[in-house]
Amino acid sequence: MAISMTPAAVQHVVGYLEKRGHGAGIRLGVRTTGCSGMAYVLEFVDEIQDEDQVFEADGVKVVVDPKSLIYLDGTELDYVREGLNEGFQFNNPNVRNECGCGESFNV
């Protein structure tokens, strides 16, 4: 099982962690919501729990709880800029359908 990050995502997270001044990395997870069933959750993590799985990309730790990992295995986290829009993009091979607005997915 693995989670990876592109160089653009690593650079963006490193910049935010430096501005924040502390943190162990970022937490990637899923929650039940939306019209398709699940949505991604991305937040800073200050403490890593014993049950967490930790993946590292160029020194950045990506922390995933065991319940979310089954939906996120193989996901690549990217940071993209398209015109005036920018943000994280989740390249998840487990996704079977997404809602029309792009807020949620199912596996």
C-alpha positions in Angstrom: 0.0 0.0 0.0 1.3 3.4 -0.9 0.5 7.1 -1.2 2.8 9.3 -3.3 3.2 13.0 -4.1 4.4 14.9 -7.2 7.2 17.4 -6.8 4.7 20.2 -7.2 2.6 18.9 -4.3 5.7 18.4 -2.1 6.9 21.9 -2.8 3.4 23.4 -1.9 3.2 21.4 1.3 6.7 22.3 2.4 5.9 26.0 1.8 2.8 25.8 4.0 4.6 23.8 6.7 7.3 26.5 6.8 4.8 29.3 7.0 2.9 27.4 9.8 6.1 26.9 11.7 5.3 23.5 13.0 3.7 20.2 12.1 4.6 16.6 11.4 3.2 16.6 7.9 -0.2 16.3 6.3 -3.1 13.9 6.9 -5.0 12.5 3.9 -8.3 10.8 4.6 -11.9 10.3 3.4 -15.2 11.1 4.9 -18.8 10.2 4.0 -20.5 13.1 2.2 -21.8 14.4 -1.1 -23.9 12.8 -3.8 -21.3 10.1 -4.7 -20.5 8.9 -1.2 -17.0 10.1 -0.1 -14.9 13.2 -0.2 -11.2 13.8 0.5 -10.0 15.4 3.7 -6.6 17.1 3.7 -5.2 18.8 6.9 -2.0 19.4 8.8 -1.1 16.8 11.4 0.9 17.7 14.5 0.9 14.2 16.1 1.1 10.9 14.4 -1.1 8.2 16.1 0.1 4.6 16.6 -2.4 3.2 14.2 -1.6 5.7 11.4 0.2 4.7 8.2 3.0 7.1 7.3 4.3 7.6 3.8 7.1 9.9 2.9 7.8 11.9 -0.3 11.0 14.0 -0.4 10.9 14.5 3.4 7.1 15.3 3.6 5.1 12.9 5.7 1.7 11.9 4.5 -0.3 10.3 7.3 -3.3 8.1 6.6 -5.7 6.4 9.1 -6.3 2.7 8.5 -10.0 3.2 7.6 -9.2 5.7 4.8 -6.2 3.7 3.5 -8.4 1.1 1.8 -9.9 3.8 -0.3 -6.7 5.7 -0.9 -4.2 3.0 -1.7 -2.2 4.0 -4.8 -3.3 7.6 -4.7 -1.0 10.3 -6.1 -1.4 13.7 -4.6 -0.6 16.5 -7.1 -0.8 20.3 -7.0 -2.0 21.9 -10.2 -2.6 25.4 -11.6 -5.1 25.8 -14.4 -5.7 29.4 -15.3 -6.8 31.3 -12.2 -7.6 28.1 -10.3 -5.1 26.1 -8.3 -5.3 23.3 -5.8 -4.6 19.7 -4.9 -5.6 17.0 -7.3 -6.1 13.4 -6.1 -5.1 10.8 -8.7 -6.8 7.8 -7.1 -6.9 4.6 -9.1 -9.7 3.2 -6.9 -12.3 5.8 -8.0 -15.1 4.3 -10.1 -17.5 7.3 -10.2 -17.4 11.0 -9.4 -20.3 13.4 -8.9 -20.8 16.1 -11.5 -19.5 18.8 -9.3 -16.3 16.9 -8.5 -16.9 17.1 -4.7 -17.3 13.4 -4.0 -16.5 10.0 -5.4 -17.2 6.3 -4.8 -15.0 3.2 -5.2 
